């Protein structure tokens, strides 16, 4: 109960209303190919990743892939539109390999509300859920970083719906709030980033019971450098329920033959 109470206390002072159900487009997304690292908090590299994004008209397809040394893979594809506001069209998440406690393949189609999850249990058996959910275009699946780059600098609290595979698909709520500014340096240049706390609200008694059982999803922290051109700096948190907390950062390329 201590952890649940801490979350409630942390969010209680945020009395301003949440943003509207869609986030206005301030910085349209375009073509992008970036390289990422996934590490433990003590700096040990766990996986290498890529972010690939293309835009055709007002429709954007964004894919993030992490490849682990043990053969595991995290592959996330998000399709959304950015015509005035950001709206999710479809989402797919594939997590496979020994890194993930419950490997799964999840697809979500917003227009129909259909969500299909294929999950593998510890005995290697695959179970499938095929459900219709009451989803809306403001779903946050695969959209958190994009939305945080576009929220106003004075945003104090934001709530967004999310489909969470537990592995049964469940409609939950993300509660996002800024946690203060932190300074960082790149060479001699000093910058500041806003740290956002991203909490998965499972809702009422369900959340309390999950917390007591030690199964409540850990919060994620995301650092965004605000300014004329907002930028992702890093994030910390789990990639799946029951997985360790890791740090995602931009990669520093090294040229020459591998040693």
Steps between C-alpha positions, in 0.01 A plus 500: 500500500791740554576525131135555407466772762813671374355519151174648628685761705722592209205566272265663751640857471444504122163672503497643147273324252643242265560596139233442238459149365737564209834683496529785244784464251765762571796313351399268212689173473693411182769268371733373771757225549658503844713258701433413864660313788330303776706470819479418868525794739868418561577534129505138381371478140199269472383561143553717194208674337379696203218747448371518142229743400343608171219744424268493199267797500365529853548129574810388691637149554752469784686180589731438797706179512734376775718192444640323807815294530301188596296518179199674655328778306270791580326625183242779525317658203270800536291659224339837572370811328601858575228708341453775758535252786670163552271198458601136521401279205660166586758347728699177514737374768711186468715385792669164472791316654619414854539867600123540528306323779197453270587525128209641301375632169235772537312689228252783543275656233344821627227527235345166598622481861629150433798391710665161452766367737696176455694433822736215587497363855795351690419153362521624141125485440344785299171653613303743285265783596291661225290781642315818406587791726344842539805683365527861382741676259691656793649163601856535632640169371836577335429873518642621833827652372326672208231645725746622765691698237175681417342571840511860627790582731255584780320162487455371856307177442384292205284188488489277192340161432726202431446137407724289722566130431507329839504273282119530475438841335383753756396861447686710760607860546837671483551782746787726392639793696824701494741433788730800468791616287844340491820636346721292269806571288615413151864594486530854632136585423247492783135407444190437708244222470159457659455164672152353452357226721283250308273291725273217385171527691339156501196640674357467850518170683677331209801728544510455878490120471769501231718722718455273801594200286810680373368507144416867452688640198788723604489866398703621202698825496558693178735797454409751226720799417261788442572803289462606140537136391401254778708182510498163673797464740442168679243283674507252788253224572391145413415386146256236626320408819744306717804609298789696656519878474741612228626827356448603136738761355621617161792296369849638433623337176850349484674461165749233404509125528340344807744375762 
